[in-house]
Amino acid sequence: MRYELVIFDNDGVLVDSEPISNTILAGYLTELGHPTSYDESLRDYMGAAIHRVHDLVEERTGQKLPADFDEELHRRTLGAFQQERLAVVDGVEELLGELVADGVAYCVASSGSHQKIAAGHRNAGLDQWFEEEWIFSSEDVGRGKPAPDLFLHAAERMGVAPERCVVIEDSPLGVEAARAAGMDVYGFTSMMPADRLVGVTGHFSDMSQLPKLLA
């Protein structure tokens, strides 16, 4: 493999959690007087750090979200994760097994909080594949995606130069962040149309296709 580190986004790439997360976000924003459909939530917020929600709502309406918005959204999302069984994205465990067998390092760099990532991994049974020090969150940096900070932080902590890293993403904001970090990025098109993932190194729709792309 021509890369020394594979950096995975989490929601929608490793764990099939985007439908739950965006349903909750859209519903909560609508409840607060900012009508948002599920599709609009995917379009505007998928892959983004929470500050983007605040920024867009204020930009569009001139209103600030409640001071406890982040805490309440987090509570609702974690509650849903406990009530509904999350699935590992098809083919992920086989892919991780191949990376382990080939001695290729990997990690997670997610816009979600550490608590949300851990809850999702436990629920889906993916926690056995990730050491705590291989998990990075937008909480760890000043600016989340689409800024490059999170991916650069992950690379630094894992001890790999950015140009030797590859990012696996499923959102336009994540792709933008990876490109800004100077990393190759492959777009997973299970939820997002390929034409929305502009500037990727390549596209794939099934995890079984990825090893050949990274070889």
N, C-alpha and C positions, 0 to 999 in steps of 0.2 A: 504494500500500500504506500502511496506517495505522500501520505500525511502522517504526522506524528501524534496528532490529537484530533479527535472527533468531538465537536461540541454540539450537543443536542438541545434544541428548544424542548420544553416539557409538554405543555398542554396541546393536544392534537398531534404531537409527534411521537411521544412515548406513551402518554396516557390519553384515552379518549374522553377528555373532560371538557372540551370546548363547548359542546352543546349545553351542558349543565351550567357552566360558568356564564355563558352569554345569555341564556334564558333568564338567569337570576339578575344579571346586570341590567338587561333591557326592562325587566319587570320593575326593578327598584327605581330606575330613573323615571319610568312612566308614573309610578306611584308618587314620586316627588314633583310631578308636574312638568317633566321633560319627556314627552312621548317618544319612545324608542322601540322599534321593532327588533326582533331577533336578528334579521338580516342586516339592519342598520348597525346593530352592536358588533356583528362580525366585521362589517365594512370599516367601522371607525375605530374599534378598540381591540380587535383580535391581535394578540401578541404584544400589546402595549403595557407599559407600567401604569399604575393607577393615577399618576399625576396627569396623564393625557386626558382622562375622563374629566377631571376638574377643569383642565385648560380649555377643552372643547366646549363644555357646557357654558363656562363663563364667556368665552369668545362669542358663542352663538346667541346667548340670552342676556348677558350682562349680569347674571345671577351666580352667586357662589353656592356650591353644594353644602349641605350641613356639615358642621365640624366633625360629627361622628360618622360621616359617610363611609370612610375606609373601614372603620371598625365594624359597622353594621353589615356592609357588603361582605366582609371577611367572615363574619358570624354566619350569615345566610349561606354562603358558599360552603363553608366547612360542614354546616348542618346537612346540606344536600349530599355532600360526599359521604357522610355517615349513613344516610338513608338509602342511597342508591349505590349499587355495586358498579364500580368503574372497571373498565376493561383496558388491558394493555393493547396498544395498537398492534394489529396483526403483523407478525414477523419480527417484532422488536426483540424479543428474547433470543430468537435464533441469530439475529444480527449481532447482538451483544455477545453471544457465545462465540461468534466468529472473530470479533475484535479481541476477545480475551485469548482465544487460541493463537491469534496472530501476534499477540503482544502489543496491540495498539491501544494507547490510552484514550479514555473517553470521559466526558463529564456532562453536566446539565448547566445551562445558563438560561434562567427563566425570569419572566417579568413577575411571576407570582412570588408570594412571601415564602420564606423557608418553611413556615408551618403548613401552608397550603401544599407546597411540593411534597413534604413528608407525608401529609395526610393522604394525598393522591397516590403516592407510591405504596403506602401501607394498604390502602383499600384495594388497589389493583394487584398487589403481590409483587411489585417491582422493586421493593426496598432491598431485596437480597443482592441486587446488581450494582448498588451504588453506595460507596463509602461516604460518610458525611462530608469529608473534605473534597469530594468531587461534585458537590452541589453548590451552585452559585445563584443568587437571587438579586433582583434589582434593589433589594434592601441594602446590598453590600456596596452600592455605588451611588454617586450623586444624581446621575441621570440614567433613566432606563431607556430601552429601545424606543425610538429609532437611533438614539445616540450610540456610539460604539463602545461606551465605557464598560458595559457588562461583559462583552466578549473579550475585550482587552484585559480586563481584570481576571477572567477565567484563565486565559492563556498565561498570564503572568504567574498566577498561583499554581498552575500545573507545570510551569517551567518550560513552556514551548513558545517559540517565536510565532507571531501572528501569521507569517507567510507559510508556516508549516501546519497551520490549523485549517480545518474545514468545518463549516457550520451546516446543520440540518435544520431547516426552518419551514414553516407553513404559512407565514404571514408576510404581507408587504413590509410592515414595520421592522420585522426581524431581518428580512433580506437587506433592507436599507442599513440596518445597524451592522450587519456582517460585512457588507461592502465598505462601509465607512471605517471598519476596523482593519481593512486590507486583507480580508480572508475570502477564500473561495466559499461559495454557499450553494447548496443544492435544495431546490424547492420541492416540498412534499405536497402533492396536489389532491389529497384525499378530500379536503373541504374547500380549498381555495382554487379557483380556475387558474390554469397556468399563465394566462395572459395578465393576471393581476400580480404575479411574482416577477416583476421586471428586473432584469440585470443579473439573474442567477447564472451560475456556472452550468447548471443543467436541471432538468425536471425529472421527477419519478413519481409514480402513483402507487407503488407497492414496495414495501421494505425489502423484499427479496431482490429487487433490481439494484439496490444501493451498492452492494459490494463491488460489482463490476464497474460502477461509476467512479468509485474511490480507488480502484486498483491502479 
